[in-house]
């Protein structure tokens, strides 16, 4: 009714219904940004507006009017300190197990038909005001759901997705100052408009099927009787290979006569191997391990040339790494 956001209000355990007065309402501080407390408050979530009806005003934590409910029997817990503001009087008392109506009668206060009663619970105490005018702040919110945008990368495996930017919903909010006098709404003024644009979630998604990154860990390799098989990654992804070749492994890096651009036109990096394209076509996806069990090069793509015969040349970042690797017999799993 008054609050169109997804918030709701819940009454405290000590608050079961509302008193049979002409009107129960919320008394706010004079200025919009200085509301001094909640009046009907709970640590629980707010009740949805459509669950309430009638003539009791409830507010959210921003002191905005949420909804109204028919008032019958606002039951109080005994032993609460209470301060009542009525006309020019300030009265103090302690509650019994009674309604607010009974409390006011006990204090010889009889609101007139044109007066409203505000109720505030805070820190175990109770504050009541009786007046003919109260001010509320109505919040009208419209949310715009954010989009999910994919950016495709043809150098990453199809199963890999990386969130580059977390998105957030947009929001358009209007705040109205609403004045109630003598139990009726008498004024309404738009006092604030805020708008936040939705921010999309951006996800980078790979496109290369049956492929993994160079450093992705492998949990198991299964080879079939015909030489084909499967490689299971630690993340659960399963890649298939058509054959496992025994090849001589060497290593190279940039420098001297070796440039940074491969025979395929790409920039050389770890995960690039050089081959004899008559033995292993350019573009082949492979997984390389040394047969002595001491070195795992990992997943790579044949993008470079410069070797002859049954040799695979592994790109490494430094000359020292190349020296340490030397020449080793390797198993090269040729992925489908």
Backbone as numpy.savetxt, mean C-alpha at the origin, in Angstrom:
# Nx Ny Nz CAx CAy CAz Cx Cy Cz
-24.43 9.76 4.98 -25.26 10.97 4.98 -24.40 12.22 4.98
-23.52 12.32 6.02 -22.66 13.48 6.08 -21.23 13.17 5.71
-20.78 11.96 5.94 -19.40 11.58 5.61 -19.45 10.52 4.53
-18.90 10.83 3.36 -18.99 9.91 2.23 -17.70 9.14 2.00
-16.75 9.28 2.92 -15.55 8.46 2.79 -15.86 7.09 3.34
-14.86 6.20 3.36 -15.07 4.82 3.78 -14.93 4.65 5.28
-14.82 5.75 6.02 -14.72 5.66 7.47 -16.10 5.39 8.07
-16.09 4.94 9.33 -17.34 4.74 10.05 -17.08 5.00 11.53
-18.15 5.09 12.34 -17.99 5.41 13.76 -18.56 4.30 14.63
-17.95 4.03 15.78 -18.45 3.02 16.70 -18.59 3.64 18.08
-19.65 3.36 18.78 -19.85 3.87 20.13 -18.98 3.11 21.10
-18.60 3.79 22.18 -17.82 3.13 23.22 -18.70 2.11 23.93
-18.07 1.19 24.67 -18.84 0.19 25.41 -19.78 0.84 26.41
-19.35 1.97 26.92 -20.20 2.65 27.90 -21.36 3.39 27.25
-21.38 3.42 25.95 -22.37 4.19 25.22 -23.23 3.24 24.41
-24.47 3.02 24.78 -25.31 2.05 24.09 -26.38 2.67 23.23
-26.85 3.84 23.59 -27.89 4.48 22.79 -27.80 5.98 23.03
-28.84 6.73 22.73 -28.80 8.18 22.92 -30.04 8.67 23.63
-29.87 9.80 24.30 -30.89 10.26 25.21 -32.07 10.88 24.47
-33.28 10.84 25.13 -34.48 11.38 24.51 -34.57 12.88 24.78
-33.70 13.61 24.12 -33.74 15.06 24.14 -34.18 15.53 22.77
-34.43 16.83 22.68 -34.82 17.36 21.38 -33.78 17.04 20.33
-32.51 17.16 20.68 -31.45 16.87 19.71 -30.14 16.69 20.45
-29.40 15.64 20.10 -28.03 15.52 20.57 -27.11 15.96 19.45
-26.08 16.72 19.79 -25.21 17.25 18.74 -23.80 17.35 19.26
-22.91 17.70 18.40 -21.50 17.86 18.73 -21.15 19.33 18.81
-20.50 19.72 19.89 -20.03 21.10 20.00 -18.57 21.14 19.63
-18.23 21.91 18.66 -16.86 22.00 18.19 -16.24 23.31 18.66
-14.92 23.37 18.64 -14.23 24.62 18.92 -14.57 25.63 17.83
-14.40 26.89 18.08 -14.87 27.91 17.13 -14.20 27.85 15.78
-12.96 27.39 15.70 -12.25 27.44 14.43 -12.11 26.05 13.86
-12.13 25.97 12.53 -12.14 24.70 11.81 -10.96 23.80 12.16
-9.77 24.36 12.31 -8.60 23.53 12.53 -8.23 23.40 14.01
-9.16 23.76 14.90 -8.86 23.70 16.32 -9.94 22.96 17.10
-10.58 21.99 16.49 -11.53 21.18 17.23 -10.78 20.51 18.38
-11.29 20.65 19.61 -10.46 20.28 20.74 -10.63 18.84 21.17
-11.60 18.09 20.64 -11.74 16.69 21.05 -12.78 15.97 20.22
-12.77 14.68 20.35 -13.87 13.87 19.83 -15.00 13.89 20.85
-16.21 13.70 20.36 -17.34 13.73 21.27 -17.94 12.35 21.48
-18.14 11.61 20.46 -18.54 10.21 20.60 -17.44 9.42 19.92
-16.64 8.71 20.70 -15.39 8.21 20.18 -15.18 6.78 20.63
-14.44 6.03 19.81 -14.12 4.65 20.13 -12.77 4.32 19.51
-12.11 3.30 20.07 -10.89 2.82 19.46 -11.17 1.91 18.28
-12.44 1.56 18.10 -12.82 0.68 17.00 -13.02 1.48 15.73
-13.35 0.77 14.64 -13.62 1.46 13.38 -14.97 2.17 13.45
-15.17 3.10 12.53 -16.42 3.84 12.49 -17.54 3.00 11.92
-18.74 3.21 12.42 -19.93 2.58 11.85 -20.26 3.25 10.53
-20.66 2.47 9.52 -21.03 3.05 8.24 -22.21 3.99 8.41
-22.23 5.05 7.60 -23.27 6.07 7.72 -24.66 5.48 7.54
-24.82 4.52 6.60 -26.15 3.99 6.32 -26.66 3.08 7.43
-25.84 2.81 8.46 -26.30 2.03 9.59 -26.95 2.91 10.65
-26.91 4.23 10.46 -27.44 5.16 11.43 -28.55 6.01 10.81
-29.46 6.46 11.66 -30.50 7.35 11.16 -30.97 8.25 12.29
-31.74 9.27 11.95 -32.34 10.08 12.98 -31.54 11.30 13.38
-31.49 11.59 14.70 -31.14 12.93 15.13 -29.94 13.05 16.07
-29.05 12.10 16.09 -27.84 12.24 16.90 -26.65 12.49 15.99
-25.86 13.50 16.26 -24.69 13.80 15.45 -23.48 13.03 15.96
-22.78 12.36 15.10 -21.52 11.70 15.42 -20.44 12.33 14.55
-19.18 12.30 15.03 -18.10 12.90 14.25 -16.93 11.95 14.10
-16.09 12.23 13.11 -14.86 11.48 12.94 -13.71 12.23 13.62
-12.48 11.71 13.45 -11.35 12.27 14.17 -10.95 13.66 13.69
-11.49 14.10 12.55 -11.18 15.45 12.07 -12.25 16.45 12.51
-13.15 16.01 13.41 -14.24 16.84 13.90 -15.26 17.13 12.81
-15.28 16.31 11.78 -16.28 16.45 10.73 -17.52 15.65 11.06
-18.65 16.14 10.65 -19.91 15.47 10.92 -20.00 14.19 10.08
-20.26 13.07 10.73 -20.34 11.79 10.04 -21.80 11.40 9.77
-22.63 11.39 10.81 -24.01 10.94 10.61 -24.86 11.31 11.82
-26.15 10.96 11.75 -27.06 11.25 12.85 -27.87 10.01 13.18
-28.28 9.88 14.44 -29.00 8.71 14.89 -30.10 9.13 15.85
-31.24 8.44 15.79 -32.37 8.75 16.66 -31.96 8.54 18.12
-32.30 9.48 19.01 -31.85 9.40 20.40 -32.93 8.92 21.35
-32.59 7.90 22.11 -33.55 7.37 23.07 -32.96 7.26 24.47
-31.76 6.66 24.60 -31.33 6.28 25.92 -29.81 6.19 26.00
-29.15 7.32 26.06 -27.70 7.36 26.14 -27.27 7.01 27.55
-26.90 5.73 27.77 -26.60 5.23 29.10 -25.14 5.51 29.47
-24.91 6.07 30.65 -23.56 6.41 31.11 -23.09 5.40 32.15
-21.78 5.31 32.29 -21.17 4.47 33.31 -21.01 5.27 34.59
-21.27 4.64 35.69 -21.17 5.33 36.98 -19.72 5.68 37.29
-19.52 6.81 37.99 -18.21 7.17 38.48 -17.40 8.06 37.55
-18.00 8.54 36.48 -17.27 9.42 35.58 -17.40 10.87 36.03
-16.30 11.61 35.98 -16.36 13.05 36.24 -17.03 13.72 35.06
-17.94 14.65 35.33 -18.67 15.32 34.27 -18.69 16.82 34.52
-18.50 17.58 33.45 -18.61 19.04 33.50 -19.71 19.44 32.52
-20.65 20.25 32.97 -21.78 20.67 32.15 -21.73 22.19 31.97
-21.79 22.63 30.71 -21.83 24.06 30.38 -23.26 24.37 29.94
-23.93 25.22 30.72 -25.32 25.56 30.42 -25.52 27.04 30.69
-25.89 27.77 29.63 -26.01 29.22 29.72 -24.68 29.78 30.27
-24.69 30.48 31.38 -23.44 31.01 31.93 -22.91 30.15 33.08
-23.48 28.98 33.26 -23.10 28.13 34.39 -22.11 27.05 33.95
-21.21 26.70 34.88 -20.32 25.55 34.70 -20.51 24.66 35.92
-21.10 23.49 35.70 -21.44 22.59 36.80 -20.56 21.34 36.74
-20.15 20.85 37.90 -19.35 19.63 37.98 -20.10 18.60 38.78
-19.96 17.32 38.36 -20.65 16.24 39.06 -19.96 14.92 38.75
-20.48 13.87 39.32 -20.01 12.51 39.03 -21.21 11.71 38.55
-21.04 10.97 37.49 -22.16 10.24 36.91 -22.57 9.05 37.78
-23.85 8.75 37.73 -24.38 7.49 38.24 -24.63 6.59 37.02
-25.16 5.42 37.25 -25.56 4.57 36.13 -26.88 5.12 35.63
-26.82 6.11 34.74 -28.00 6.87 34.35 -27.85 7.34 32.91
-28.94 7.84 32.38 -28.90 8.44 31.05 -28.48 9.89 31.18
-28.13 10.49 30.06 -27.80 11.92 30.08 -29.04 12.72 30.46
-30.21 12.28 30.01 -31.44 12.96 30.37 -31.63 12.99 31.89
-31.35 11.83 32.52 -31.49 11.76 33.97 -30.42 12.61 34.66
-29.21 12.61 34.10 -28.13 13.43 34.66 -28.51 14.90 34.64
-29.05 15.37 33.52 -29.43 16.78 33.43 -30.56 17.11 34.40
-31.52 16.20 34.54 -32.61 16.44 35.51 -32.04 16.52 36.92
-31.06 15.65 37.22 -30.45 15.66 38.55 -29.74 16.98 38.82
-29.25 17.63 37.77 -28.57 18.92 37.91 -29.52 20.10 37.69
-30.82 19.79 37.63 -31.84 20.83 37.45 -31.65 21.60 36.15
-31.28 20.89 35.10 -31.12 21.49 33.77 -32.18 20.89 32.86
-32.98 21.78 32.27 -34.02 21.34 31.33 -33.82 22.09 30.02
-33.20 21.44 29.02 -33.02 22.14 27.73 -34.37 22.53 27.13
-34.37 23.68 26.51 -35.59 24.13 25.84 -35.76 23.39 24.52
-36.92 23.43 23.92 -37.14 22.75 22.63 -36.22 23.25 21.52
-35.63 24.43 21.67 -34.75 24.98 20.64 -33.27 24.79 20.97
-32.97 24.11 22.07 -31.58 23.90 22.44 -31.12 22.49 22.06
-29.84 22.36 21.85 -29.22 21.09 21.51 -28.21 20.74 22.58
-27.91 19.45 22.66 -26.98 18.95 23.68 -25.81 18.26 22.98
-24.61 18.67 23.34 -23.41 18.01 22.81 -22.81 17.14 23.90
-22.23 16.00 23.49 -21.67 15.06 24.45 -20.24 14.74 24.03
-19.29 14.89 24.96 -17.89 14.59 24.66 -17.33 13.66 25.72
-16.77 12.51 25.27 -16.04 11.61 26.15 -14.56 11.76 25.87
-13.76 11.94 26.94 -12.32 12.07 26.75 -11.61 11.76 28.05
-10.65 10.81 27.98 -9.78 10.49 29.11 -10.58 10.16 30.37
-11.66 9.42 30.22 -12.42 8.99 31.38 -13.34 10.03 31.96
-13.39 11.20 31.34 -14.29 12.25 31.82 -15.36 12.53 30.78
-16.35 13.29 31.20 -17.49 13.59 30.33 -17.72 15.10 30.34
-17.96 15.66 29.15 -18.27 17.08 29.04 -19.55 17.24 28.25
-20.47 18.03 28.77 -21.76 18.26 28.13 -21.95 19.76 27.95
-22.43 20.13 26.75 -22.77 21.53 26.51 -24.20 21.59 26.01
-24.91 22.57 26.50 -26.29 22.82 26.07 -26.30 24.20 25.41
-26.66 24.25 24.12 -26.64 25.51 23.39 -27.61 25.44 22.23
-27.85 26.58 21.62 -28.78 26.64 20.49 -28.06 26.64 19.15
-26.72 26.64 19.16 -25.98 26.64 17.90 -24.72 25.79 18.03
-24.50 24.94 17.00 -23.27 24.16 16.89 -22.81 24.17 15.45
-21.51 23.96 15.27 -20.92 23.99 13.94 -20.28 22.63 13.64
-20.54 22.11 12.43 -19.95 20.85 11.99 -19.15 21.07 10.71
-18.33 20.08 10.38 -17.55 20.15 9.14 -17.80 18.90 8.34
-18.49 19.06 7.26 -18.86 17.94 6.40 -17.76 17.69 5.36
-17.27 16.44 5.33 -16.21 16.06 4.40 -16.82 15.19 3.30
-16.71 15.64 2.07 -17.18 14.87 0.92 -15.95 14.47 0.11
-15.74 13.16 0.00 -14.53 12.65 -0.61 -14.86 11.75 -1.79
-14.13 11.95 -2.87 -14.27 11.10 -4.05 -12.87 10.58 -4.40
-12.71 9.27 -4.40 -11.40 8.68 -4.68 -11.32 8.18 -6.12
-10.14 8.32 -6.71 -9.87 7.81 -8.06 -8.84 6.71 -7.94
-9.20 5.51 -8.36 -8.30 4.38 -8.24 -7.11 4.54 -9.19
-5.93 4.24 -8.69 -4.73 4.40 -9.51 -4.58 3.25 -10.50
-3.86 3.50 -11.57 -3.65 2.51 -12.62 -2.38 1.71 -12.35
-2.31 0.56 -13.01 -1.09 -0.24 -13.01 -0.53 -0.22 -14.43
0.69 0.28 -14.56 1.33 0.43 -15.86 2.52 -0.52 -15.95
2.59 -1.29 -17.02 3.69 -2.22 -17.22 4.70 -1.63 -18.21
5.97 -1.73 -17.87 7.05 -1.39 -18.78 7.77 -2.69 -19.12
7.76 -3.05 -20.40 8.30 -4.34 -20.81 9.77 -4.23 -21.15
10.53 -5.21 -20.69 11.98 -5.24 -20.89 12.33 -6.55 -21.58
12.85 -6.46 -22.82 13.15 -7.67 -23.58 14.51 -8.27 -23.25
15.10 -7.80 -22.13 16.34 -8.41 -21.66 16.15 -9.16 -20.35
14.91 -9.24 -19.88 14.61 -9.91 -18.62 13.69 -11.10 -18.87
13.74 -12.11 -17.99 12.87 -13.27 -18.16 11.40 -12.91 -17.99
10.55 -13.66 -18.68 9.12 -13.33 -18.69 8.49 -13.43 -17.31
9.04 -14.25 -16.42 8.45 -14.41 -15.09 8.84 -13.29 -14.13
9.80 -12.47 -14.51 10.31 -11.46 -13.59 9.51 -10.16 -13.68
9.03 -9.71 -12.53 8.35 -8.43 -12.42 8.98 -7.64 -11.27
9.26 -6.37 -11.52 9.85 -5.50 -10.50 9.04 -4.22 -10.41
8.62 -3.87 -9.21 7.86 -2.63 -9.00 8.83 -1.46 -9.00
8.71 -0.61 -9.99 9.58 0.56 -10.09 9.01 1.76 -9.33
7.70 1.80 -9.22 7.05 2.92 -8.51 5.76 2.42 -7.87
5.64 2.63 -6.57 4.41 2.29 -5.88 3.35 3.35 -6.18
2.17 2.91 -6.52 1.10 3.85 -6.85 0.26 4.24 -5.64
-0.58 5.23 -5.83 -1.51 5.67 -4.78 -2.75 6.23 -5.44
-3.88 6.06 -4.78 -5.15 6.56 -5.31 -5.20 8.09 -5.25
-5.93 8.66 -6.16 -6.18 10.10 -6.12 -7.38 10.40 -5.24
-7.48 11.64 -4.80 -8.59 12.02 -3.92 -9.01 13.45 -4.18
-10.32 13.64 -4.28 -10.90 14.98 -4.36 -11.76 15.17 -3.12
-11.47 16.20 -2.35 -12.19 16.40 -1.09 -12.70 17.83 -0.98
-13.94 17.93 -0.56 -14.55 19.23 -0.24 -14.92 19.23 1.24
-14.67 20.34 1.91 -15.04 20.50 3.31 -16.03 21.66 3.42
-17.17 21.36 4.00 -18.22 22.37 4.19 -18.38 22.67 5.68
-18.48 23.93 6.01 -18.85 24.33 7.36 -20.37 24.39 7.42
-20.94 23.63 8.36 -22.39 23.53 8.47 -22.82 24.01 9.84
-23.73 24.95 9.87 -24.20 25.53 11.13 -25.60 25.00 11.43
-25.78 24.51 12.68 -27.09 24.10 13.16 -27.54 25.06 14.25
-28.77 25.56 14.10 -29.37 26.42 15.11 -30.77 25.91 15.41
-31.06 25.81 16.70 -32.38 25.39 17.13 -32.78 24.05 16.49
-31.81 23.18 16.32 -32.13 21.85 15.80 -32.26 21.77 14.30
-31.97 22.87 13.59 -32.11 22.87 12.14 -30.82 23.38 11.49
-30.49 22.86 10.29 -29.36 23.38 9.53 -29.75 24.75 8.98
-28.92 25.75 9.29 -29.24 27.12 8.86 -28.22 27.72 7.92
-27.03 27.12 7.82 -26.01 27.68 6.93 -25.05 26.58 6.50
-24.54 26.75 5.30 -23.57 25.79 4.75 -22.63 26.56 3.83
-21.33 26.39 4.04 -20.35 27.13 3.25 -19.17 26.22 2.90
-18.78 26.23 1.63 -17.59 25.49 1.19 -16.36 26.26 1.66
-15.51 25.59 2.47 -14.37 26.31 3.03 -13.03 25.72 2.58
-13.04 24.54 1.97 -11.76 23.97 1.56 -11.97 22.96 0.44
-11.10 23.00 -0.54 -11.09 22.01 -1.62 -9.65 21.53 -1.80
-9.46 20.23 -1.72 -8.13 19.66 -1.97 -8.25 18.55 -3.00
-7.25 18.45 -3.84 -7.26 17.41 -4.87 -5.86 16.83 -5.00
-5.78 15.52 -4.92 -4.52 14.80 -5.08 -4.63 13.88 -6.29
-3.72 14.03 -7.22 -3.75 13.21 -8.43 -3.34 11.77 -8.10
-3.97 10.84 -8.80 -3.58 9.43 -8.66 -2.19 9.22 -9.24
-1.41 8.39 -8.55 -0.06 8.05 -9.01 -0.07 6.59 -9.46
0.30 6.30 -10.70 0.23 4.91 -11.18 1.31 4.03 -10.55
1.00 2.77 -10.39 2.01 1.79 -10.05 2.71 1.37 -11.34
4.03 1.46 -11.36 4.80 1.11 -12.55 5.57 -0.18 -12.28
5.35 -1.16 -13.13 5.97 -2.47 -12.97 6.78 -2.80 -14.21
8.05 -3.14 -14.00 8.88 -3.60 -15.10 8.69 -5.11 -15.23
8.39 -5.55 -16.45 8.11 -6.97 -16.68 8.96 -7.47 -17.84
9.61 -8.60 -17.62 10.42 -9.20 -18.66 9.57 -9.84 -19.74
10.18 -10.08 -20.88 9.45 -10.67 -22.02 10.10 -11.94 -22.55
11.32 -12.23 -22.09 12.04 -13.37 -22.66 11.59 -14.66 -21.99
11.04 -15.56 -22.77 10.56 -16.83 -22.22 11.71 -17.79 -21.98
11.52 -18.69 -21.02 12.49 -19.74 -20.71 13.90 -19.16 -20.50
13.97 -18.15 -19.65 15.23 -17.45 -19.46 15.34 -17.00 -18.01
16.58 -16.82 -17.54 16.84 -16.31 -16.20 18.00 -15.33 -16.26
18.13 -14.54 -15.21 19.26 -13.61 -15.12 20.54 -14.37 -14.78
21.65 -13.77 -15.07 22.95 -14.44 -14.90 23.14 -15.00 -13.48
22.78 -14.23 -12.48 23.06 -14.65 -11.10 21.93 -15.38 -10.41
20.83 -15.70 -11.10 19.72 -16.39 -10.46 20.16 -17.78 -9.99
19.82 -18.10 -8.75 20.26 -19.36 -8.15 19.42 -20.54 -8.64
20.10 -21.67 -8.79 19.46 -22.90 -9.25 19.37 -23.87 -8.09
18.20 -24.49 -7.94 18.03 -25.47 -6.87 18.25 -26.90 -7.35
17.93 -27.19 -8.63 18.13 -28.55 -9.12 18.16 -28.57 -10.65
18.85 -29.59 -11.18 18.90 -29.82 -12.62 18.56 -31.28 -12.87
17.60 -31.51 -13.75 17.19 -32.88 -14.08 17.44 -33.09 -15.56
18.19 -34.18 -15.89 18.50 -34.50 -17.28 17.77 -35.79 -17.68
17.07 -35.71 -18.80 16.35 -36.88 -19.30 17.29 -37.79 -20.09
16.78 -38.96 -20.44 17.59 -39.95 -21.16 18.00 -39.47 -22.54
17.20 -38.57 -23.14 17.54 -38.07 -24.49 18.45 -36.84 -24.44
18.90 -36.43 -23.25 19.80 -35.29 -23.12 19.10 -33.98 -22.81
17.79 -33.95 -22.99 17.04 -32.74 -22.62 16.79 -32.76 -21.11
16.16 -31.71 -20.61 15.87 -31.70 -19.18 15.33 -30.38 -18.71
15.41 -30.17 -17.40 14.85 -28.95 -16.81 15.76 -28.44 -15.71
15.74 -27.12 -15.54 16.49 -26.44 -14.48 15.48 -25.71 -13.61
15.45 -26.03 -12.32 14.53 -25.38 -11.40 15.27 -24.32 -10.59
14.78 -23.09 -10.64 15.38 -22.00 -9.87 14.90 -22.05 -8.43
15.63 -21.37 -7.55 15.23 -21.33 -6.15 13.89 -20.63 -5.94
13.52 -19.75 -6.88 12.22 -19.08 -6.76 11.07 -19.92 -7.29
11.38 -21.14 -7.74 10.34 -22.05 -8.21 10.13 -22.08 -9.70
10.70 -21.12 -10.42 10.55 -21.12 -11.87 11.31 -22.31 -12.48
10.75 -22.87 -13.53 11.34 -24.03 -14.18 11.66 -23.68 -15.62
12.93 -23.88 -16.01 13.38 -23.64 -17.38 13.71 -25.00 -18.00
13.55 -25.10 -19.30 13.86 -26.36 -19.98 15.04 -26.18 -20.92
15.81 -27.26 -21.09 16.93 -27.22 -22.04 16.82 -28.41 -22.99
17.35 -28.20 -24.20 17.26 -29.23 -25.24 18.42 -30.21 -25.19
19.59 -29.73 -24.68 20.76 -30.60 -24.60 21.76 -30.01 -23.62
22.69 -30.86 -23.17 23.78 -30.44 -22.30 25.08 -30.78 -23.03
25.81 -29.73 -23.42 27.05 -29.94 -24.18 28.27 -29.82 -23.28
29.29 -30.64 -23.60 30.58 -30.51 -22.95 31.45 -29.61 -23.84
31.85 -28.44 -23.33 32.60 -27.47 -24.13 33.81 -26.97 -23.35
34.80 -26.50 -24.09 35.96 -25.87 -23.45 35.57 -24.44 -23.06
35.78 -24.12 -21.79 35.46 -22.79 -21.31 36.68 -21.93 -21.15
36.61 -20.73 -21.69 37.66 -19.72 -21.51 37.00 -18.44 -21.02
37.79 -17.41 -20.77 37.23 -16.15 -20.26 37.89 -14.97 -20.95
37.14 -13.90 -21.10 37.68 -12.68 -21.70 37.07 -11.45 -21.05
37.71 -10.31 -21.23 37.20 -9.04 -20.74 37.57 -7.96 -21.74
37.14 -6.76 -21.51 37.44 -5.66 -22.42 38.84 -5.13 -22.17
39.34 -4.39 -23.12 40.68 -3.83 -23.01 41.54 -4.30 -24.17
42.53 -3.50 -24.52 43.38 -3.84 -25.65 42.57 -3.80 -26.93
42.57 -4.90 -27.67 41.84 -4.96 -28.94 40.38 -5.37 -28.74
39.99 -5.69 -27.50 38.62 -6.12 -27.22 37.79 -4.91 -26.84
36.80 -4.61 -27.66 35.94 -3.46 -27.40 34.78 -3.80 -26.50
33.85 -2.87 -26.37 32.70 -3.04 -25.48 31.43 -3.41 -26.22
31.46 -3.46 -27.53 30.27 -3.80 -28.32 30.44 -5.22 -28.87
29.42 -6.03 -28.67 29.47 -7.42 -29.10 29.19 -7.53 -30.60
29.36 -8.74 -31.10 29.05 -9.01 -32.51 27.57 -8.86 -32.80
26.75 -8.90 -31.76 25.30 -8.72 -31.92 24.89 -7.26 -31.82
25.87 -6.38 -31.52 25.56 -4.96 -31.41 25.17 -4.52 -30.02
25.23 -5.43 -29.04 24.89 -5.07 -27.67 26.14 -4.67 -26.91
25.96 -4.07 -25.75 27.10 -3.71 -24.90 27.48 -4.93 -24.06
28.73 -5.26 -24.06 29.19 -6.46 -23.37 29.01 -6.30 -21.86
28.65 -7.39 -21.18 28.43 -7.39 -19.74 28.46 -8.84 -19.25
28.55 -9.01 -17.95 28.51 -10.36 -17.39 27.17 -10.99 -17.77
27.24 -12.18 -18.30 26.04 -12.83 -18.83 26.07 -12.90 -20.34
27.15 -12.39 -20.93 27.38 -12.48 -22.38 28.50 -13.49 -22.61
28.32 -14.38 -23.56 29.37 -15.33 -23.92 29.65 -15.23 -25.42
30.91 -15.51 -25.76 31.32 -15.52 -27.16 31.41 -16.97 -27.64
30.94 -17.23 -28.85 30.89 -18.59 -29.38 31.29 -18.58 -30.86
31.50 -19.77 -31.38 31.57 -19.97 -32.82 30.14 -20.17 -33.29
29.61 -19.19 -34.03 28.19 -19.23 -34.36 27.81 -20.40 -35.25
28.81 -21.08 -35.81 28.48 -22.31 -36.56 28.28 -23.49 -35.61
28.78 -23.34 -34.38 28.61 -24.39 -33.37 27.42 -24.08 -32.47
27.32 -22.84 -32.05 26.21 -22.39 -31.20 25.71 -21.06 -31.74
24.51 -21.01 -32.30 24.01 -19.79 -32.95 23.97 -18.60 -31.99
24.21 -17.40 -32.54 24.04 -16.18 -31.75 22.59 -16.09 -31.28
22.45 -15.62 -30.08 21.11 -15.54 -29.49 20.76 -16.74 -28.64
21.57 -17.78 -28.67 21.29 -18.97 -27.85 21.36 -18.62 -26.36
20.43 -19.17 -25.59 20.40 -18.98 -24.14 20.99 -20.22 -23.48
21.90 -20.01 -22.56 22.62 -21.14 -21.98 22.75 -20.99 -20.47
23.07 -22.11 -19.83 23.45 -22.11 -18.42 24.78 -22.83 -18.34
25.81 -22.19 -17.74 27.19 -22.69 -17.82 27.73 -22.98 -16.43
28.26 -24.22 -16.24 28.95 -24.58 -15.00 30.22 -25.33 -15.37
31.25 -25.20 -14.54 32.48 -25.95 -14.81 32.31 -27.39 -14.35
32.93 -28.31 -15.06 32.79 -29.73 -14.72 33.53 -30.11 -13.45
34.46 -29.27 -13.01 35.16 -29.58 -11.76 34.35 -29.16 -10.54
33.16 -28.55 -10.79 32.27 -28.16 -9.70 32.70 -26.93 -8.94
33.74 -26.25 -9.40 34.27 -25.11 -8.66 33.74 -23.76 -9.16
33.08 -23.76 -10.32 32.69 -22.46 -10.89 31.33 -22.56 -11.57
30.48 -21.64 -11.21 29.17 -21.52 -11.85 29.11 -20.15 -12.51
29.13 -20.14 -13.83 29.00 -18.85 -14.51 27.55 -18.39 -14.51
26.64 -19.35 -14.64 25.22 -19.01 -14.58 24.61 -18.88 -15.95
23.50 -18.16 -15.99 22.75 -18.00 -17.23 23.39 -16.94 -18.11
23.38 -17.19 -19.41 24.03 -16.26 -20.33 23.36 -16.35 -21.70
23.73 -15.40 -22.56 23.24 -15.38 -23.94 24.45 -15.28 -24.86
24.45 -16.08 -25.91 25.54 -16.03 -26.90 25.33 -14.80 -27.78
26.07 -13.72 -27.47 25.92 -12.46 -28.21 27.21 -12.06 -28.92
28.30 -12.75 -28.65 29.58 -12.34 -29.19 30.26 -13.51 -29.92
31.24 -13.18 -30.73 32.02 -14.19 -31.46 33.50 -13.97 -31.17
34.36 -14.69 -31.89 35.79 -14.49 -31.69 36.50 -15.78 -31.29
35.75 -16.88 -31.14 36.36 -18.17 -30.83 36.01 -19.15 -31.94
36.75 -20.25 -32.01 36.51 -21.27 -33.03 36.22 -22.61 -32.38
35.34 -23.36 -33.02 35.06 -24.72 -32.60 34.22 -24.81 -31.34
34.42 -25.90 -30.60 33.58 -26.23 -29.44 34.08 -25.50 -28.18
34.12 -24.18 -28.27 34.62 -23.34 -27.17 33.57 -22.30 -26.82
33.46 -22.03 -25.53 32.58 -20.95 -25.07 33.42 -20.00 -24.23
33.42 -18.72 -24.60 34.25 -17.69 -23.96 33.35 -16.84 -23.06
33.62 -16.85 -21.78 32.74 -16.21 -20.79 33.22 -14.79 -20.49
32.35 -13.81 -20.64 32.77 -12.43 -20.34 32.82 -12.23 -18.83
33.90 -11.60 -18.36 34.06 -11.25 -16.95 34.48 -9.80 -16.84
34.26 -9.22 -15.68 34.49 -7.78 -15.51 35.96 -7.41 -15.47
36.82 -8.30 -14.94 38.23 -7.94 -14.76 39.16 -8.99 -15.35
40.36 -8.54 -15.65 41.38 -9.44 -16.19 41.77 -10.49 -15.14
41.82 -10.09 -13.87 42.18 -11.01 -12.79 41.18 -12.16 -12.71
39.88 -11.88 -12.89 38.88 -12.95 -12.88 39.13 -13.93 -14.02
39.50 -13.38 -15.16 39.78 -14.24 -16.31 40.95 -15.17 -16.02
42.02 -14.63 -15.39 43.20 -15.43 -15.07 42.83 -16.54 -14.09
42.01 -16.20 -13.07 41.62 -17.19 -12.07 40.78 -18.30 -12.70
39.96 -17.96 -13.67 39.15 -18.99 -14.31 40.02 -19.86 -15.22
40.88 -19.24 -15.98 41.76 -19.97 -16.87 41.00 -20.69 -17.96
41.31 -21.95 -18.15 40.62 -22.80 -19.12 40.05 -24.00 -18.37
38.76 -24.21 -18.51 38.11 -25.30 -17.79 37.14 -26.03 -18.72
36.97 -27.29 -18.46 35.94 -28.05 -19.14 34.59 -27.68 -18.52
33.61 -27.34 -19.34 32.32 -26.86 -18.84 31.16 -27.65 -19.45
30.10 -27.71 -18.69 28.82 -28.20 -19.21 27.98 -27.00 -19.57
27.51 -26.98 -20.79 26.70 -25.87 -21.29 25.31 -26.42 -21.59
24.33 -25.98 -20.79 22.95 -26.39 -20.99 22.33 -25.40 -21.96
21.88 -25.89 -23.11 21.31 -25.04 -24.14 19.80 -24.97 -23.90
19.33 -23.79 -23.50 17.91 -23.65 -23.17 17.06 -23.64 -24.41
15.81 -24.09 -24.24 14.86 -24.10 -25.36 14.52 -22.68 -25.78
